[in-house]
Amino acid sequence: MQFDDSRAVYYPVSDLRITRGSGIYVTDSDGRDYIDCASATFNLSLGYGHPGVLRAIREQSEKLIHATSSFQTDVINKLSARLVELAPKRLTKAHLKVSGGSTANEGAIKMAQRATGNRDVVTLFRSHVGQTMAMAGLSGNAFRKKSLPITAVGGLQVPDPYCLRCFYGQERDSCGLMCVDRIADFLEYASSGSVAAVLVEPISGNGGNIVPPDGYFTRLRELCDTYNVKLILDEIQTGIGRTGRMFAADHFGVEPDAMTVGKGLGGSGAQVAAILASDELSGLPANDHSFTYGANLLSAAAALATLEVIDDPAFLANVRTTGAVIMERLSGIRSLVPCVADVRGVGLMIGVEIVNSEGRPSAELTNHLAQRAMDFGLVLRTSRYGHGNVLKIRPPLILTVEEAHLICDRFEALLRAHGD
Ligand SMILES: Cc1ncc(COP(=O)(O)O)c(C=O)c1O
């Protein structure tokens, strides 16, 4: 009998073994292809094996794979300059010595703490800001904290702008943005009185693809200015073209004090993340946030190649067009298949909220649909946070209009077969 090597893997894994990937497709060991609507871990902005990214990695590997980050290298200098050039104008520095999104968020918090002399961090209900101890502690879901006696910086979670199921029972058009205004009460009565930052995903990714209403970020910026709290945008899922703009900050027209990027920056899977910070937040001493595999040269080369592809008006316009095709088609499906309660998104960051025959959020049906999606040639992932009833559609940004229709054809067939 063949030795089952998967038994040595610490965490549970699916029976499916992936052997190849190309563009928007992954292939399993039986030779079946699936459109990956999760872009792997929402990080393959350019899909599997993008030739430009592969070339950049190959060329850099022949020159230099690693140098300690206290020396200058062309590739790190260039990537820092490029990120600053593309970022909202208040952000003038790029810090690449992080190992991923979680440590980028931690670094941005340290910067805000140092700049303000304050301690606590405000995050939103249902938010996911990473899985280091501190970031799991700050994320807005009990199940992430349940198995660990986590101790972290003082964090307080406040209601998110989830208009479909508003915490305050308001309607989107007449709420007066209570979900921002009431944060003042949390600062006053629920914090330690020493709040350094608000850390927020512009569109809540794992929380259910929650898109804030118009005016949310203008009001949040005002609130942060009033209370001298730094606004950190976690653009680890939303950044690098996902919304059809380089950053979701551009889409919402907001100037943060710091922004974190990761995931899609690596193009076809290179491990790279960054903190972009304003002058005011640039005072963190050199080695107070520094990881061995941060500022990795191969990854930086991949990131530069990725930005070259994505920072093209035609490329970003295609993200908006393909996203609009999917939004329109899936919104049409809503009237045909009653399990779809909402379709929401920006660019290619789309979520479909699933309910049961009684109209209640159903994690069970959502998980069932995600499992059955494989039979229809789709990899779909669900939001585990909140009600756990959102199917996420976030294919690689290289999607064509024909492929967008193909996803919708398969998705519709899936819902018709299994949506009740
Ligand atoms: C919005 C958001 N922030 C932070 C993180 C953490 O990033 P990483 O897994 O690279 O540490 C994630 C990862 O899923 C994320 O989705």
The ligand as an SDF file (V2000), in Angstrom:
LIG
                    3D

 16 16  0  0  0  0  0  0  0  0999 V2000
   -7.5570   41.6740    5.2360 C   0  0  0  0  0  0  0  0  0  0  0  0
   -6.4080   40.8420    5.7010 C   0  0  0  0  0  0  0  0  0  0  0  0
   -5.4910   41.3850    6.5260 N   0  0  0  0  0  0  0  0  0  0  0  0
   -4.4290   40.6760    6.9600 C   0  0  0  0  0  0  0  0  0  0  0  0
   -4.2460   39.3760    6.5850 C   0  0  0  0  0  0  0  0  0  0  0  0
   -3.0490   38.6190    7.0720 C   0  0  0  0  0  0  0  0  0  0  0  0
   -2.1460   38.4210    6.0350 O   0  0  0  0  0  0  0  0  0  0  0  0
   -1.0700   37.2160    6.1200 P   0  0  0  0  0  0  0  0  0  0  0  0
   -1.8430   35.9590    6.0200 O   0  0  0  0  0  0  0  0  0  0  0  0
   -0.1780   37.4630    4.9320 O   0  0  0  0  0  0  0  0  0  0  0  0
   -0.3670   37.3720    7.4170 O   0  0  0  0  0  0  0  0  0  0  0  0
   -5.1620   38.7680    5.7380 C   0  0  0  0  0  0  0  0  0  0  0  0
   -5.0040   37.3480    5.3440 C   0  0  0  0  0  0  0  0  0  0  0  0
   -5.9270   36.6570    5.0300 O   0  0  0  0  0  0  0  0  0  0  0  0
   -6.2700   39.5180    5.2790 C   0  0  0  0  0  0  0  0  0  0  0  0
   -7.1910   38.9930    4.4760 O   0  0  0  0  0  0  0  0  0  0  0  0
  1  2  1  0
  2  3  1  0
  2 15  2  0
  3  4  2  0
  4  5  1  0
  5  6  1  0
  5 12  2  0
  6  7  1  0
  7  8  1  0
  8  9  2  0
  8 10  1  0
  8 11  1  0
 12 13  1  0
 12 15  1  0
 13 14  2  0
 15 16  1  0
M  END
$$$$
